[in-house]
Amino acid sequence: MVVLLIPSSAGPGLGQVQCLALKILPTVAPVYGVFTLYRYEGKGQNDKNGFFATISICFCFIEVDQALRLFNPLGWSLADPLMKFIRLFITYLVILPGLLIVAGETALRLKGFKPWQPLSLTIKVTPGDKLYVKHPALGYANKPGEFTVTEEDGYSFKLTILPDGCRITHPLGTYKEAGTKEEIWILGCSFTTGWSLNDSETFPWLLQERFPMYEVINFGVNGYGTVQSLIQFRQALQERRVPKIVVYAYAGFHVERNVYSRSWRKVIRFFSNLGQQMVPYARLGAGGELRYYLGNVEYNEFPLMRHSALMHFIEQKYDKLEENYYHSREVTEALILEMAKVAKEKGITFVLAGITDSQGTRKMLSFARKRGIKAIDISVDLDTTGYRNSPYDIHPSALADRKYADKLEAFLRRDGLL
């Protein structure tokens, strides 16, 4: 769409053209713009489509003052106080905000920022289609069984879960021999579970091979944060023998899970078809004490965020503010201190292992060391070729899990813990 804007000081003939343009533009331009946004959004089109769409919408705000001069059915004088008020109202409460919105939308799109595109995951689980079962305290837990998980591109892996909800760390037929060994518990999320890897490729399995005199227990569950790991820890102490060592594999993104922020609800709802129904989370009380809650797996979108880069940008900033409001970092620190306290009371060595290469993870490891908690960074740079299970999945690859096992083994031996 090409539009020629003609100043009002032009001659009579051109003024008639301007009048015609002003009659057409306020209707055609925004309709064209909105149509373009909806038509091309999420279809891999070049950013110029979004740019021209927002520019087109902008035309509905142009020369409004001139339009008031041309379209004045009541015959008000432009000097009339009411007419002046209407012009000021439209200028400052309609035109300027509208131009700012259009400018923001255009700038974000030109910088590559996109409207929100919901995750589209097709994961097939056989047998049964579900990987999780409802749990009264954890919200959901691993479903026992032997499963084949096939992702949408056809990639598949084997996943074997014991009756207690833990993933196997040695062949299923050898579990009768494990009853008398001292145990090493490893708590964590999908990085600990070994999502997208076969049983024998996970780092808990590799640690079991390197420490055959101990029984390594893989408590990892997809989507878990520190809250669930603490609950698991407490419940396992009531049901199993006291372990020699407990390792919590911490990732910097656990902070958003621990307060069940919007940014985490935005993600986990797309996995709910696998069986997740409820999620436990924590808040700090007035006195700094931890308070625990259980929430539904649900998420409320901001209006138009699937179509507007600006609304998606605002939503993400709001999500970050919400995390800060809920003191997600302080909540996580309190949870880790509680884990260390529970371990100390039972005479267990507690180790905080940072499993993601991020500033948030490093800060938490530093926090732990200052409070006398054993901490080790076992992370790798997942942006390095070979450390993600690409192109099938964004989770760590078998190579990355070998590195995790190498670093954790070296730490346990070096510090004389095993």
BELDA-V585768 format. One record per residue. RES is the residue in three letters. OMEGA is omega in radians with two decimals (* if undefined). NEAR is the number of other ideal C-beta (glycine too) atoms within 10 Angstrom. Layout:
# BELDA-V585768
((RES,OMEGA,NEAR) (RES,OMEGA,NEAR))
This chain:
# BELDA-V585768
((MET,3.11,13) (VAL,-3.08,3) (VAL,3.08,13) (LEU,3.12,8) (LEU,-3.03,12) (ILE,-3.13,16) (PRO,-3.07,10) (SER,-3.12,14) (SER,-3.14,7) (ALA,-3.07,12) (GLY,-3.06,8) (PRO,-3.12,6) (GLY,3.13,8) (LEU,3.11,14) (GLY,3.10,16) (GLN,3.08,11) (VAL,3.13,12) (GLN,3.14,20) (CYS,3.13,17) (LEU,-3.14,10) (ALA,-3.12,19) (LEU,3.08,20) (LYS,-3.04,13) (ILE,-2.99,12) (LEU,-3.08,21) (PRO,3.12,18) (THR,-3.02,10) (VAL,-3.02,16) (ALA,-3.13,20) (PRO,3.10,18) (VAL,3.11,13) (TYR,-3.11,17) (GLY,-3.14,22) (VAL,3.11,14) (PHE,-3.13,12) (THR,3.13,21) (LEU,-3.08,22) (TYR,-3.07,12) (ARG,-3.01,11) (TYR,-3.05,17) (GLU,3.05,18) (GLY,-3.10,13) (LYS,3.07,7) (GLY,-3.13,5) (GLN,3.14,12) (ASN,-3.11,8) (ASP,-3.11,16) (LYS,3.09,11) (ASN,3.09,16) (GLY,-3.14,25) (PHE,-3.12,16) (PHE,3.11,16) (ALA,-3.13,26) (THR,3.07,25) (ILE,3.13,16) (SER,3.11,23) (ILE,-3.12,22) (CYS,-3.08,19) (PHE,-3.12,21) (CYS,3.12,19) (PHE,-3.02,21) (ILE,3.05,18) (GLU,3.12,20) (VAL,3.12,17) (ASP,3.11,13) (GLN,3.12,18) (ALA,3.10,17) (LEU,3.11,16) (ARG,-3.06,15) (LEU,-3.09,13) (PHE,-3.08,11) (ASN,-2.99,12) (PRO,-3.11,5) (LEU,3.09,7) (GLY,3.12,6) (TRP,3.02,14) (SER,3.11,10) (LEU,3.10,11) (ALA,-3.14,7) (ASP,-3.12,12) (PRO,-3.14,9) (LEU,3.12,10) (MET,3.10,16) (LYS,-3.14,13) (PHE,-3.14,10) (ILE,-3.13,13) (ARG,3.12,16) (LEU,-3.14,10) (PHE,-3.13,11) (ILE,-3.10,17) (THR,-2.99,14) (TYR,-3.11,10) (LEU,3.13,10) (VAL,-3.02,13) (ILE,-3.07,18) (LEU,3.07,12) (PRO,3.13,11) (GLY,3.12,17) (LEU,3.11,13) (LEU,3.12,11) (ILE,3.14,17) (VAL,3.13,21) (ALA,3.13,13) (GLY,3.12,17) (GLU,-3.11,24) (THR,-3.12,21) (ALA,-3.12,15) (LEU,3.14,20) (ARG,3.13,22) (LEU,3.10,14) (LYS,3.07,10) (GLY,3.13,8) (PHE,-3.01,15) (LYS,2.90,14) (PRO,-3.09,21) (TRP,3.05,19) (GLN,-3.10,10) (PRO,3.09,13) (LEU,3.08,9) (SER,-3.06,7) (LEU,3.05,11) (THR,-3.12,9) (ILE,-3.14,13) (LYS,3.13,12) (VAL,3.07,19) (THR,0.01,11) (PRO,2.90,9) (GLY,3.10,10) (ASP,-3.12,12) (LYS,3.09,15) (LEU,-3.03,22) (TYR,3.08,23) (VAL,-3.14,14) (LYS,3.13,13) (HIS,-3.04,19) (PRO,-3.11,9) (ALA,-3.09,14) (LEU,-3.07,23) (GLY,3.06,25) (TYR,3.14,26) (ALA,3.11,22) (ASN,3.08,25) (LYS,3.13,18) (PRO,3.09,14) (GLY,3.06,15) (GLU,-3.00,13) (PHE,2.90,21) (THR,-3.13,12) (VAL,-3.14,17) (THR,3.12,15) (GLU,-2.93,16) (GLU,3.13,11) (ASP,3.11,10) (GLY,3.11,8) (TYR,-3.12,13) (SER,3.09,16) (PHE,-3.11,19) (LYS,-3.10,14) (LEU,-3.10,24) (THR,-3.09,16) (ILE,-3.14,22) (LEU,3.11,16) (PRO,3.12,7) (ASP,3.10,13) (GLY,-3.13,18) (CYS,3.10,24) (ARG,-3.09,22) (ILE,3.09,22) (THR,3.01,25) (HIS,-3.04,18) (PRO,-3.03,11) (LEU,-3.10,10) (GLY,-3.09,7) (THR,-3.05,9) (TYR,3.08,13) (LYS,-3.10,6) (GLU,-2.96,10) (ALA,-2.96,15) (GLY,-3.01,8) (THR,-3.08,7) (LYS,2.96,15) (GLU,-3.00,14) (GLU,2.98,18) (ILE,-3.13,26) (TRP,3.08,27) (ILE,-3.12,29) (LEU,3.08,25) (GLY,-3.04,27) (CYS,-3.12,25) (SER,3.09,17) (PHE,3.11,24) (THR,3.07,28) (THR,-3.03,26) (GLY,-3.13,28) (TRP,-3.13,21) (SER,3.09,22) (LEU,3.02,22) (ASN,-3.07,14) (ASP,-3.02,21) (SER,-3.13,17) (GLU,-3.08,20) (THR,-3.09,28) (PHE,3.02,33) (PRO,3.08,30) (TRP,-3.12,22) (LEU,3.07,22) (LEU,3.10,24) (GLN,3.12,23) (GLU,-3.08,13) (ARG,3.09,15) (PHE,-3.06,18) (PRO,3.13,10) (MET,3.10,7) (TYR,3.03,19) (GLU,-3.13,22) (VAL,-3.11,26) (ILE,3.13,24) (ASN,3.14,27) (PHE,-3.02,27) (GLY,3.09,25) (VAL,3.11,29) (ASN,3.05,19) (GLY,-3.13,22) (TYR,3.01,26) (GLY,-3.10,28) (THR,3.14,27) (VAL,-3.13,25) (GLN,-3.14,27) (SER,3.09,29) (LEU,3.11,22) (ILE,3.09,17) (GLN,-3.11,24) (PHE,-3.11,22) (ARG,-3.11,13) (GLN,-3.14,13) (ALA,3.10,21) (LEU,3.11,18) (GLN,-3.01,6) (GLU,-3.05,7) (ARG,3.02,12) (ARG,3.11,13) (VAL,-3.11,14) (PRO,3.06,23) (LYS,-3.08,17) (ILE,2.97,21) (VAL,3.10,27) (VAL,3.02,29) (TYR,3.14,30) (ALA,-3.01,27) (TYR,3.04,31) (ALA,-3.09,23) (GLY,-3.13,20) (PHE,3.09,17) (HIS,-3.09,28) (VAL,-3.13,26) (GLU,3.10,25) (ARG,-3.04,26) (ASN,3.09,29) (VAL,-3.13,26) (TYR,-3.10,25) (SER,3.11,20) (ARG,-3.10,20) (SER,3.09,20) (TRP,3.09,24) (ARG,3.13,19) (LYS,-3.10,19) (VAL,-2.94,14) (ILE,-3.10,17) (ARG,-3.12,16) (PHE,3.06,15) (PHE,-3.03,18) (SER,3.12,17) (ASN,3.11,14) (LEU,3.04,18) (GLY,3.11,18) (GLN,-3.12,21) (GLN,-3.12,13) (MET,-3.13,15) (VAL,3.05,25) (PRO,3.11,23) (TYR,-3.03,23) (ALA,3.01,23) (ARG,3.04,16) (LEU,3.08,17) (GLY,-3.10,9) (ALA,-3.13,6) (GLY,-3.14,5) (GLY,3.14,9) (GLU,3.12,9) (LEU,3.05,16) (ARG,-3.01,11) (TYR,-3.11,12) (TYR,3.10,12) (LEU,-3.07,13) (GLY,3.07,12) (ASN,3.04,13) (VAL,-3.12,18) (GLU,-3.11,10) (TYR,3.12,16) (ASN,-3.11,7) (GLU,2.93,14) (PHE,3.10,16) (PRO,3.01,9) (LEU,-3.07,14) (MET,3.04,18) (ARG,-3.07,16) (HIS,-3.07,16) (SER,3.06,24) (ALA,-3.13,26) (LEU,3.14,22) (MET,3.10,21) (HIS,3.10,21) (PHE,3.12,20) (ILE,3.14,14) (GLU,-3.14,19) (GLN,3.10,17) (LYS,3.09,10) (TYR,3.14,13) (ASP,3.13,17) (LYS,3.09,14) (LEU,3.13,11) (GLU,3.11,15) (GLU,3.12,20) (ASN,-3.14,10) (TYR,3.14,10) (TYR,3.09,20) (HIS,-3.05,16) (SER,3.14,28) (ARG,-3.13,18) (GLU,3.08,13) (VAL,-3.12,23) (THR,3.09,25) (GLU,3.14,20) (ALA,3.13,18) (LEU,3.13,21) (ILE,3.07,25) (LEU,3.12,15) (GLU,3.09,16) (MET,3.13,24) (ALA,3.13,21) (LYS,3.13,11) (VAL,3.14,16) (ALA,-3.11,22) (LYS,3.14,13) (GLU,-3.13,9) (LYS,-3.14,13) (GLY,-3.11,8) (ILE,3.02,20) (THR,-3.13,17) (PHE,-3.13,22) (VAL,3.02,25) (LEU,-3.11,23) (ALA,3.10,25) (GLY,-3.01,25) (ILE,3.07,27) (THR,-3.12,22) (ASP,-3.10,18) (SER,3.12,15) (GLN,3.14,8) (GLY,3.11,19) (THR,-3.13,22) (ARG,3.11,16) (LYS,-3.14,14) (MET,3.08,24) (LEU,3.10,19) (SER,3.10,12) (PHE,-3.11,17) (ALA,-3.12,24) (ARG,-3.13,13) (LYS,-3.14,9) (ARG,3.02,12) (GLY,3.13,9) (ILE,3.09,19) (LYS,-3.07,18) (ALA,-3.13,23) (ILE,3.08,20) (ASP,3.12,16) (ILE,-3.02,23) (SER,2.97,26) (VAL,3.09,23) (ASP,-3.07,9) (LEU,3.07,19) (ASP,3.06,8) (THR,-3.11,11) (THR,3.08,8) (GLY,-3.08,12) (TYR,2.96,18) (ARG,-3.14,19) (ASN,-3.12,24) (SER,0.02,12) (PRO,-3.01,8) (TYR,-3.00,16) (ASP,-3.12,17) (ILE,-3.12,11) (HIS,-3.13,20) (PRO,-3.14,28) (SER,3.07,21) (ALA,3.09,17) (LEU,3.11,15) (ALA,3.13,24) (ASP,3.05,25) (ARG,3.09,15) (LYS,3.09,16) (TYR,-3.13,24) (ALA,3.13,20) (ASP,-3.07,16) (LYS,-3.13,19) (LEU,3.08,24) (GLU,-3.13,18) (ALA,3.14,12) (PHE,-3.10,19) (LEU,3.12,22) (ARG,-3.09,12) (ARG,-3.13,9) (ASP,3.09,12) (GLY,-3.11,6) (LEU,3.13,14) (LEU,*,17))
